[in-house]
Amino acid sequence: MDRRHALRILGGAAGLPAAGRAFAQPEPPRAAPNVLFVMTDDQRRDAMGAYGNPVLKTPNMDRLAAEGVLFDLAFVTNSLCAPSRASVLTGLYSHAHGVVTNGDPRAYANQPGLPEALPTFPGLLRRAGYFTALVGKWHLRSWPTGFDQWAIFPGQGVYQDPEMVVGGMRVKLRGHADDVVGDQALTLLRERPKDRPFCLLYQFKSPHRSWVPAARFARAFEDVTVPVPRTFEDRLEGRPEALRQAEMAIADMPDFRDAGVPASLPREERKRKNLEALVKNYYRVLLSVDENLGRVLDYLDREDLAASTVVVYTSDNGFFLGEHGLFDKRLMYEPSIRVPLLVRFPRRARAGLADRTHMVLNVDVAPTLLELAGVPAPAGLHGRSLVPLLEGKDAPWRDAILYEYYEYPAEHCVRKNRGVRTDRYKLIHFYEQPEEWELYDLAADPDETVNLASRADQAGRVRELRARLEQLRRAVGDVDPPGPAPLSPPCR
């Protein structure tokens, strides 16, 4: 089906009765703002001009940063697509909302999707009178709930001529995935009920693997020399065996074997060529994200909606681009857990503010949007509202964050781990047997190359951080069953 036909389906669907359980349409809170929540897939913090990228030009992302608040210390609580997305929707950690993996049958064969009864910020906004819609990547094992309309990629989706579930029908669309999502977002905005505020989740596949750019960007960065990360030749000395056994070596990634990086090349040459191909294609797909973001921002301007619309831009997790010789995410290292987070809302957010001191989390998105909309947040959320920080206030804030990762055995063979990060130190625990630890001084060693966990002069610090880790876990109800930690099963 061509995009024009699919857009007619979606446009017509926007006028249909609300999907899901019927309920009386309440009046939204007085002066309730619109919400545009933009999410990419695997976009690391520095993959944006506003965060200082010297190669990638992202004028529309940068525009959001200039007109809103940029959070420099934004983290995910689980660096994996589905768990992170569920945490954004619910304001809860993975162990609480139940989506702990992407669904690899080797890890949790019977893992459900997001429970239908669990409150999400779109569902709560809908019950408060909002028109709610979702377009793009969903990537949860349950169908979307809490939306009047949705159009999603099945599973990961594909970059070119993607299939989508649109208006309840599975259709194949023509064009690049980012353009398809942009077209459908604009259709929903044009055809939405004008007597209600809207909440649109605008979610891209890019820059997720396999990094297929739109034809117009296929030759971008062709003459650019990709900077080599400082830790590209890291031999992982002094690090846990769990890290050494993870299948994330950039030299061994197979993605570009049919595109100029044959497996027959010497390993070091293959490693360098894989880095070049990965980074250039990763950046190329972000160009179409930026372009389609701009299309929607321009629509808000034309329709005089920018001042009354909260725009949040973020990603579900970070990504290694050659740091430590790795690709992918999952680990608790900085490139994996840090993401961009931009918030523009002229009524409340200080334009041009760069917050470089407060550690904020993906679980903070739901309570923030609910407060800005004037809708009460459910009790027991693990996140907290960012509204004081948006206004530039020096509010009391967290001094440490908790991280958790569960998908093992599964793709990339990263063992289950958890950890705590403060403003200076990071302690990582591979807690199943054989138990292993990492400790990094982020002030002295921002690249995380010197593991201090076994040093005698750091024993007191390890005890202190272990206690802090357990305190954070108790605060969010994450408690291990009695008895020793199990033995990690073989991954392969």
C-alpha positions as CSV (number, residue, x, y, z in Angstrom):
1,M,0.0,0.0,0.0
2,D,1.3,3.4,-0.8
3,R,1.7,6.1,1.9
4,R,-1.1,8.2,0.6
5,H,-3.6,5.4,0.9
6,A,-2.4,4.5,4.4
7,L,-2.6,8.1,5.4
8,R,-6.3,8.2,4.4
9,I,-6.9,5.2,6.6
10,L,-5.1,6.8,9.6
11,G,-6.8,10.2,8.9
12,G,-10.2,8.6,8.8
13,A,-9.4,6.6,11.9
14,A,-8.7,9.7,13.9
15,G,-12.4,10.5,13.8
16,L,-13.5,7.1,15.0
17,P,-14.7,6.4,18.5
18,A,-11.9,6.0,21.0
19,A,-10.1,2.6,20.9
20,G,-10.2,0.2,23.9
21,R,-12.7,0.4,26.8
22,A,-15.3,3.1,26.4
23,F,-15.6,5.8,29.0
24,A,-17.3,9.2,29.3
25,Q,-15.1,11.9,27.9
26,P,-14.2,14.3,30.8
27,E,-13.2,17.9,30.5
28,P,-9.4,18.3,30.4
29,P,-7.7,20.4,33.0
30,R,-8.0,24.1,32.4
31,A,-5.3,25.4,30.0
32,A,-3.9,21.9,29.6
33,P,-0.9,21.9,27.3
34,N,-0.5,19.6,24.3
35,V,2.2,16.9,24.5
36,L,4.6,15.9,21.8
37,F,6.9,13.1,23.0
38,V,9.6,12.2,20.6
39,M,11.7,9.1,21.0
40,T,14.5,7.6,18.9
41,D,16.0,4.1,19.3
42,D,19.6,3.7,20.5
43,Q,20.5,7.4,20.2
44,R,23.4,8.1,22.5
45,R,23.7,11.4,24.4
46,D,26.4,12.9,22.1
47,A,24.7,12.0,18.8
48,M,23.4,15.5,18.4
49,G,24.9,18.9,17.6
50,A,23.5,20.4,20.8
51,Y,25.6,18.0,22.9
52,G,28.8,18.9,21.1
53,N,29.0,16.4,18.2
54,P,31.6,17.8,15.8
55,V,30.4,15.7,12.8
56,L,26.7,15.3,12.9
57,K,24.5,18.4,12.2
58,T,21.1,18.3,13.7
59,P,19.5,21.7,13.4
60,N,16.0,20.8,14.5
61,M,17.2,18.9,17.6
62,D,19.5,21.8,18.3
63,R,16.5,24.2,17.9
64,L,14.7,22.3,20.7
65,A,17.7,22.6,22.9
66,A,18.0,26.4,22.3
67,E,14.3,26.9,22.9
68,G,14.1,24.6,25.9
69,V,16.1,22.8,28.6
70,L,19.0,20.4,27.8
71,F,19.7,17.8,30.5
72,D,23.4,16.7,30.3
73,L,23.1,14.0,32.9
74,A,20.1,12.0,31.6
75,F,20.2,8.2,32.1
76,V,18.1,5.1,31.5
77,T,17.4,2.7,34.2
78,N,17.9,-0.4,32.0
79,S,19.8,0.0,28.7
80,L,17.6,-2.1,26.6
81,C,14.7,-1.1,24.2
82,A,11.6,-2.7,25.6
83,P,12.3,-2.3,29.3
84,S,13.3,1.3,28.9
85,R,10.2,2.2,26.8
86,A,8.0,0.6,29.5
87,S,9.8,2.7,32.2
88,V,9.1,5.9,30.2
89,L,5.4,5.0,29.9
90,T,4.9,4.0,33.6
91,G,7.5,5.9,35.6
92,L,8.6,2.5,37.1
93,Y,11.8,0.4,37.1
94,S,11.8,-2.8,35.0
95,H,11.3,-5.2,38.0
96,A,8.1,-3.3,38.9
97,H,6.4,-3.0,35.5
98,G,7.5,-6.5,34.5
99,V,9.1,-5.8,31.1
100,V,12.6,-6.9,32.0
101,T,13.9,-8.0,28.6
102,N,13.2,-7.5,24.9
103,G,11.6,-11.0,24.9
104,D,14.5,-13.2,23.9
105,P,13.1,-16.7,24.6
106,R,16.5,-17.8,26.1
107,A,16.1,-15.3,28.9
108,Y,12.4,-15.1,30.0
109,A,10.4,-17.3,27.7
110,N,7.0,-16.4,29.1
111,Q,7.6,-12.7,29.7
112,P,4.4,-10.8,29.2
113,G,4.0,-7.4,27.6
114,L,3.1,-4.3,29.6
115,P,0.1,-5.2,31.8
116,E,-3.1,-3.5,30.5
117,A,-4.1,-2.4,34.0
118,L,-0.8,-0.7,34.7
119,P,-1.3,3.1,34.5
120,T,0.8,4.9,31.8
121,F,1.1,8.6,31.2
122,P,-0.8,8.5,27.8
123,G,-3.6,6.4,29.4
124,L,-3.9,8.8,32.3
125,L,-3.9,11.8,30.0
126,R,-6.6,10.2,27.8
127,R,-8.8,9.6,30.9
128,A,-8.3,13.3,31.7
129,G,-9.7,14.3,28.3
130,Y,-6.7,14.3,26.0
131,F,-6.7,12.8,22.5
132,T,-3.8,10.4,22.6
133,A,-2.0,8.8,19.6
134,L,1.1,6.8,18.9
135,V,3.0,6.5,15.6
136,G,6.2,4.6,14.9
137,K,8.2,2.1,16.9
138,W,6.4,0.5,19.9
139,H,8.6,-2.7,20.5
140,L,6.6,-4.1,23.4
141,R,5.1,-7.5,23.4
142,S,1.6,-6.2,24.1
143,W,-0.6,-4.1,21.9
144,P,-0.7,-0.4,22.8
145,T,-3.4,0.7,25.3
146,G,-4.3,4.1,26.5
147,F,-4.4,5.5,22.9
148,D,-7.3,6.7,20.8
149,Q,-5.3,5.9,17.7
150,W,-2.0,4.2,16.9
151,A,0.1,3.1,14.0
152,I,3.1,1.0,14.8
153,F,5.9,-1.1,13.3
154,P,5.5,-4.8,14.2
155,G,8.5,-5.7,16.4
156,Q,11.6,-3.9,15.3
157,G,10.2,-2.8,11.9
158,V,12.3,-2.3,8.8
159,Y,13.9,0.8,7.3
160,Q,12.6,0.6,3.7
161,D,9.0,0.0,2.7
162,P,8.0,-0.9,6.3
163,E,5.0,-2.8,7.4
164,M,2.8,-1.1,10.0
165,V,-0.4,-1.8,11.8
166,V,-2.5,1.2,10.9
167,G,-6.1,1.6,12.0
168,G,-6.2,-2.0,13.0
169,M,-4.9,-3.2,9.6
170,R,-1.5,-4.5,8.7
171,V,-0.2,-2.7,5.7
172,K,3.0,-2.4,3.8
173,L,4.0,1.2,3.1
174,R,6.4,2.7,0.6
175,G,9.3,4.9,1.6
176,H,11.8,5.2,4.3
177,A,10.6,4.4,7.8
178,D,11.4,7.9,9.2
179,D,9.5,9.6,6.4
180,V,6.5,7.2,6.9
181,V,6.4,8.0,10.6
182,G,6.7,11.7,9.9
183,D,3.8,11.6,7.4
184,Q,1.6,9.8,9.8
185,A,2.4,12.1,12.7
186,L,1.4,15.1,10.6
187,T,-1.8,13.4,9.5
188,L,-2.8,12.7,13.0
189,L,-2.1,16.3,14.0
190,R,-4.1,17.7,11.2
191,E,-7.1,15.3,11.7
192,R,-7.1,15.3,15.5
193,P,-10.2,16.5,17.4
194,K,-9.6,20.3,17.8
195,D,-11.7,20.6,21.0
196,R,-9.2,18.5,23.1
197,P,-5.5,18.8,23.9
198,F,-3.4,16.1,22.2
199,C,-0.7,13.8,23.4
200,L,1.3,12.3,20.5
201,L,4.0,9.8,20.9
202,Y,6.3,10.3,17.8
203,Q,8.7,7.3,17.9
204,F,11.4,6.6,15.3
205,K,13.1,3.3,14.4
206,S,16.4,5.2,13.8
207,P,19.2,4.9,14.7
208,H,18.7,1.2,15.6
209,R,20.5,-1.5,13.8
210,S,20.7,-2.1,10.7
211,W,21.2,1.6,9.9
212,V,19.7,1.8,6.4
213,P,19.7,5.5,5.4
214,A,17.1,7.2,3.2
215,A,18.4,7.5,-0.3
216,R,18.9,11.2,-0.1
217,F,21.4,10.7,2.8
218,A,23.2,7.6,1.5
219,R,26.4,9.4,0.6
220,A,26.5,11.8,3.6
221,F,29.7,11.9,5.5
222,E,31.5,10.1,2.6
223,D,34.5,12.4,2.9
224,V,34.5,12.5,6.7
225,T,37.2,10.8,8.8
226,V,35.4,9.3,11.8
227,P,37.2,10.2,15.0
228,V,38.5,7.1,16.8
229,P,37.4,6.9,20.5
230,R,40.1,7.2,23.1
231,T,39.3,3.7,24.4
232,F,39.1,2.0,21.0
233,E,42.1,-0.2,21.7
234,D,41.1,-1.0,25.2
235,R,42.1,-4.6,26.0
236,L,39.7,-4.7,29.0
237,E,42.5,-5.6,31.4
238,G,41.4,-5.8,35.0
239,R,37.8,-6.0,34.0
240,P,35.3,-8.8,34.9
241,E,35.2,-12.0,32.8
242,A,31.5,-11.2,32.2
243,L,32.6,-8.2,30.2
244,R,35.3,-10.1,28.3
245,Q,32.8,-12.8,27.3
246,A,30.1,-10.4,26.1
247,E,29.6,-10.6,22.3
248,M,29.9,-7.0,21.5
249,A,33.3,-6.6,19.9
250,I,33.0,-4.1,17.0
251,A,35.7,-6.1,15.1
252,D,33.3,-9.1,14.9
253,M,30.0,-7.4,14.1
254,P,28.7,-8.9,10.8
255,D,26.6,-6.0,9.6
256,F,28.9,-4.6,6.9
257,R,30.4,-7.8,5.5
258,D,28.5,-7.2,2.2
259,A,29.3,-3.6,2.2
260,G,33.1,-3.4,2.1
261,V,34.2,-5.1,5.3
262,P,34.7,-8.7,4.5
263,A,35.4,-11.2,7.2
264,S,38.7,-12.2,5.5
265,L,40.3,-8.9,6.5
266,P,42.9,-9.0,9.3
267,R,41.0,-8.4,12.6
268,E,42.5,-5.0,13.3
269,E,41.7,-3.7,9.8
270,R,38.2,-5.1,10.0
271,K,37.7,-3.4,13.4
272,R,38.6,0.0,12.0
273,K,36.5,-0.4,8.9
274,N,33.5,-1.5,10.9
275,L,33.8,1.6,13.0
276,E,33.8,3.8,9.9
277,A,30.8,2.1,8.4
278,L,28.9,1.9,11.7
279,V,29.3,5.6,12.7
280,K,28.6,7.0,9.2
281,N,25.4,5.0,8.8
282,Y,24.3,5.6,12.4
283,Y,24.7,9.4,11.7
284,R,23.0,9.1,8.3
285,V,19.8,7.7,9.7
286,L,19.7,10.4,12.3
287,L,19.7,13.0,9.5
288,S,16.2,11.8,8.5
289,V,15.1,11.9,12.1
290,D,16.1,15.5,12.4
291,E,14.4,16.4,9.1
292,N,11.1,14.8,10.2
293,L,11.3,16.3,13.6
294,G,11.6,19.7,11.9
295,R,8.5,19.0,9.8
296,V,6.4,18.5,12.9
297,L,8.0,21.5,14.8
298,D,7.2,23.6,11.7
299,Y,3.6,22.4,11.8
300,L,3.3,23.5,15.5
301,D,4.6,26.9,14.5
302,R,2.2,27.3,11.6
303,E,-0.8,26.3,13.6
304,D,0.2,28.6,16.6
305,L,0.6,25.5,18.8
306,A,4.3,25.8,19.8
307,A,3.6,28.0,22.9
308,S,1.0,25.6,24.3
309,T,2.8,22.3,23.5
310,V,5.3,20.4,25.7
311,V,7.9,18.8,23.5
312,V,10.1,16.1,25.0
313,Y,12.9,14.6,22.9
314,T,14.9,11.5,24.2
315,S,15.9,8.0,23.3
316,D,15.4,4.6,24.9
317,N,19.1,3.9,25.6
318,G,22.6,4.9,24.5
319,F,25.0,3.0,22.3
320,F,28.7,2.1,22.0
321,L,30.3,3.5,18.9
322,G,33.7,1.8,19.4
323,E,34.4,2.8,23.0
324,H,36.3,-0.1,24.6
325,G,36.2,-1.7,21.2
326,L,32.5,-2.4,21.5
327,F,29.1,-1.8,19.9
328,D,25.5,-2.2,21.2
329,K,24.4,-1.2,24.7
330,R,23.3,-3.2,27.8
331,L,26.4,-2.5,30.0
332,M,26.4,0.2,32.7
333,Y,29.2,2.2,31.0
334,E,28.4,5.8,30.2
335,P,28.0,5.5,26.4
336,S,25.3,2.9,27.0
337,I,23.2,4.5,29.8
338,R,23.4,8.2,28.9
339,V,20.8,9.6,26.5
340,P,19.8,13.0,25.2
341,L,16.9,14.7,27.0
342,L,15.4,18.0,25.7
343,V,12.3,19.6,27.1
344,R,10.7,22.7,25.4
345,F,7.6,24.3,27.0
346,P,7.6,28.1,26.8
347,R,5.1,28.4,29.7
348,R,7.4,26.6,32.2
349,A,10.8,25.6,30.8
350,R,13.6,28.2,30.7
351,A,14.8,28.6,27.1
352,G,18.4,27.9,26.6
353,L,19.0,26.3,30.0
354,A,21.6,23.5,30.1
355,D,21.3,21.5,33.3
356,R,24.7,19.8,33.9
357,T,24.3,19.0,37.6
358,H,21.2,17.0,38.2
359,M,21.0,13.2,37.4
360,V,17.7,12.6,35.7
361,L,16.1,9.3,34.6
362,N,13.8,7.9,32.0
363,V,11.3,7.2,34.9
364,D,11.0,10.9,35.4
365,V,9.2,11.5,32.1
366,A,5.8,10.3,33.2
367,P,5.5,12.3,36.4
368,T,6.8,15.4,34.6
369,L,4.3,15.3,31.8
370,L,1.5,14.5,34.2
371,E,2.3,17.5,36.4
372,L,2.6,19.8,33.4
373,A,-0.8,18.6,32.2
374,G,-2.4,19.1,35.7
375,V,-3.2,15.4,36.0
376,P,-2.4,13.6,39.4
377,A,0.3,11.0,39.2
378,P,-0.3,7.6,40.6
379,A,1.2,6.9,44.0
380,G,4.4,4.9,44.1
381,L,6.1,6.0,40.9
382,H,9.9,5.6,41.0
383,G,10.5,8.8,39.0
384,R,10.0,12.4,40.1
385,S,8.8,15.4,38.2
386,L,11.4,17.5,36.5
387,V,9.3,20.7,36.6
388,P,11.4,22.5,39.2
389,L,14.5,21.8,37.2
390,L,12.8,23.0,34.0
391,E,12.1,26.3,35.8
392,G,15.7,26.6,36.9
393,K,15.0,26.1,40.6
394,D,17.6,24.5,42.9
395,A,15.3,21.8,44.1
396,P,16.4,18.9,46.4
397,W,17.4,16.1,44.1
398,R,18.8,12.5,44.0
399,D,22.5,12.1,44.7
400,A,22.7,8.6,43.2
401,I,21.0,6.5,40.6
402,L,20.2,2.8,40.3
403,Y,20.7,0.7,37.2
404,E,19.5,-2.8,36.4
405,Y,19.8,-5.3,33.5
406,Y,18.2,-8.7,33.2
407,E,18.4,-10.1,29.7
408,Y,20.6,-13.2,30.0
409,P,21.2,-15.6,28.4
410,A,20.3,-13.8,25.2
411,E,21.7,-11.8,22.3
412,H,25.2,-10.4,23.0
413,C,25.6,-12.6,26.2
414,V,25.7,-9.7,28.7
415,R,25.3,-11.2,32.1
416,K,22.7,-9.8,34.5
417,N,24.0,-6.8,36.4
418,R,23.0,-3.9,38.5
419,G,24.8,-0.9,39.9
420,V,24.9,2.6,41.5
421,R,26.2,5.8,40.1
422,T,26.9,8.9,42.1
423,D,28.3,12.2,40.8
424,R,31.8,10.8,41.1
425,Y,31.8,7.0,41.4
426,K,30.2,4.0,39.8
427,L,29.9,0.5,41.3
428,I,28.7,-2.3,39.0
429,H,27.8,-5.8,40.3
430,F,27.5,-8.9,38.1
431,Y,25.5,-10.6,40.8
432,E,24.9,-14.1,39.6
433,Q,27.7,-16.6,40.2
434,P,30.6,-16.1,39.4
435,E,30.1,-12.8,41.2
436,E,32.2,-9.9,39.9
437,W,32.5,-6.2,40.6
438,E,33.6,-3.0,38.9
439,L,34.4,0.4,40.5
440,Y,35.2,3.5,38.6
441,D,36.3,7.0,39.7
442,L,34.5,9.1,37.1
443,A,36.4,12.3,38.0
444,A,39.8,10.8,37.5
445,D,38.8,8.1,34.9
446,P,35.8,9.4,32.9
447,D,36.5,6.7,30.2
448,E,36.0,3.9,32.8
449,T,39.2,2.0,32.0
450,V,40.7,1.4,35.5
451,N,38.7,-1.0,37.6
452,L,39.4,-0.1,41.3
453,A,37.1,-2.7,42.8
454,S,39.8,-5.1,44.1
455,R,42.2,-2.5,45.4
456,A,42.8,-2.5,49.1
457,D,42.7,1.3,49.4
458,Q,39.2,1.3,47.9
459,A,37.6,-1.4,50.2
460,G,35.9,1.3,52.3
461,R,34.4,3.0,49.2
462,V,33.2,-0.4,47.9
463,R,31.4,-1.1,51.2
464,E,29.8,2.4,51.2
465,L,28.6,2.1,47.6
466,R,27.3,-1.5,48.2
467,A,25.2,-0.2,51.0
468,R,24.0,2.7,48.8
469,L,23.1,0.2,46.1
470,E,21.0,-1.9,48.5
471,Q,19.3,1.3,49.9
472,L,18.3,2.3,46.4
473,R,17.0,-1.1,45.6
474,R,14.9,-1.2,48.7
475,A,13.5,2.2,47.9
476,V,12.0,0.8,44.7
477,G,11.0,-2.6,46.0
478,D,13.8,-4.6,44.2
479,V,14.6,-7.4,46.6
480,D,16.4,-10.7,45.8
481,P,14.8,-14.0,46.9
482,P,16.4,-15.6,49.9
483,G,19.4,-17.8,49.4
484,P,22.6,-17.4,47.3
485,A,22.6,-15.9,43.8
486,P,22.2,-18.6,41.2
487,L,24.9,-19.7,38.8
488,S,24.8,-17.9,35.5
489,P,23.7,-20.4,32.9
490,P,25.8,-20.7,29.7
491,C,24.8,-18.2,27.1
492,R,25.3,-20.1,23.9
